[in-house]
């Protein structure tokens, strides 16, 4: 995972939701009657949501970089000359059966003669 810069909005939302979860856990154990605090927290969450939406909708200016000219360099693997490399590739693409029949014509059995094994 690559390290990246800290996103303040994400950190803020994470902190708020962590505080809400802690507050809920504490309120399950301890009976605290603070109805005004609940409405205040709900309003803060709505405000964070609106700010997040506005931040997502706002167009971002990105720096446009001019294209960089690059030279095409053709390299053959293993430092082979291009003709030898092409020959190896062609051999790999050939049908193995056709190559066998071409290289070993004496091993082919004629249809009217039985094979000698």
Phi, psi and omega per residue, in radians:
X1 nan 2.289 -3.110
X2 -1.444 2.412 3.045
X3 -1.233 2.551 3.138
X4 -2.434 2.966 -3.107
X5 -1.245 2.696 -3.113
X6 -1.304 2.273 3.106
X7 -1.637 1.984 -3.072
X8 -1.110 -0.666 -3.118
X9 -1.157 -0.798 3.136
X10 -1.114 -0.703 3.104
X11 -1.103 -0.704 3.118
X12 -1.119 -0.826 3.120
X13 -1.096 -0.744 3.123
X14 -1.059 -0.727 3.128
X15 -1.138 -0.767 -3.131
X16 -1.097 -0.807 -3.115
X17 -1.191 -0.564 3.054
X18 -1.138 -0.739 3.105
X19 -1.116 -0.671 3.119
X20 -1.127 -0.734 3.136
X21 -1.133 -0.721 3.104
X22 -1.127 -0.734 -3.141
X23 -1.101 -0.712 3.117
X24 -1.103 -0.761 -3.133
X25 -1.100 -0.729 3.131
X26 -1.186 -0.672 -3.118
X27 -1.210 -0.380 3.056
X28 -1.248 -0.508 -3.112
X29 -1.617 -0.760 -3.066
X30 -1.947 2.359 3.126
X31 -1.527 1.840 -3.137
X32 -2.040 2.136 -3.131
X33 -1.744 1.563 3.118
X34 -2.273 1.283 -3.079
X35 -1.158 -0.579 -3.129
X36 -1.178 -0.611 3.124
X37 -1.146 -0.621 3.100
X38 -1.109 -0.774 3.116
X39 -1.154 -0.641 3.125
X40 -1.145 -0.761 3.123
X41 -1.120 -0.707 3.101
X42 -1.086 -0.723 3.106
X43 -1.124 -0.682 3.119
X44 -1.143 -0.717 3.108
X45 -1.113 -0.722 3.091
X46 -1.111 -0.718 3.108
X47 -1.088 -0.764 3.079
X48 -1.059 -0.698 3.108
X49 -1.096 -0.751 3.120
X50 -1.135 -0.754 3.113
X51 -1.098 -0.698 3.104
X52 -1.124 -0.725 3.101
X53 -1.133 -0.738 3.115
X54 -1.110 -0.664 3.099
X55 -1.163 -0.594 3.133
X56 -1.321 -0.579 -3.114
X57 -1.369 -0.567 -3.072
X58 -1.047 2.291 3.114
X59 -1.206 2.488 3.141
X60 -1.822 2.436 3.097
X61 -1.575 2.161 3.109
X62 -1.991 2.472 3.137
X63 -1.262 2.218 3.140
X64 -1.683 2.115 -3.134
X65 -1.762 2.439 3.107
X66 -1.204 2.627 -3.139
X67 -1.151 2.584 -3.124
X68 -1.776 2.256 3.113
X69 -1.276 2.342 -3.137
X70 -2.201 2.541 3.109
X71 -1.660 2.429 3.095
X72 -1.477 2.161 3.122
X73 -2.076 2.121 3.135
X74 -1.710 2.115 3.121
X75 -2.093 2.381 3.060
X76 -1.705 2.509 -3.119
X77 -1.115 2.448 3.074
X78 1.284 0.169 3.120
X79 1.222 0.406 3.139
X80 -1.331 2.623 3.028
X81 -1.163 2.646 -3.067
X82 -1.005 -0.604 -3.125
X83 -1.146 -0.760 -3.135
X84 -1.161 -0.697 3.122
X85 -1.091 -0.744 3.123
X86 -1.117 -0.663 3.128
X87 -1.141 -0.745 3.122
X88 -1.107 -0.763 3.135
X89 -1.103 -0.739 3.135
X90 -1.094 -0.698 3.099
X91 -1.099 -0.641 3.130
X92 -1.224 -0.519 -3.115
X93 -1.480 -0.321 -3.139
X94 -1.136 2.693 3.079
X95 -1.263 2.173 -3.100
X96 -1.068 -0.619 -3.134
X97 -1.164 -0.749 3.132
X98 -1.136 -0.676 3.124
X99 -1.156 -0.675 3.122
X100 -1.126 -0.799 3.136
X101 -1.138 -0.577 3.115
X102 -1.244 -0.700 -3.074
X103 -1.421 -0.448 -3.077
X104 -2.257 1.226 -3.115
X105 -1.215 -0.460 -3.103
X106 -1.263 -0.403 -3.100
X107 -1.380 -0.160 -3.099
X108 -1.396 2.266 3.123
X109 -1.431 2.375 3.094
X110 -1.363 2.591 -3.065
X111 -1.084 -0.569 -3.098
X112 -1.598 -0.112 3.127
X113 -1.875 2.422 3.081
X114 -1.280 2.672 3.111
X115 -1.294 2.550 3.077
X116 -1.852 1.902 3.128
X117 -1.964 nan nan
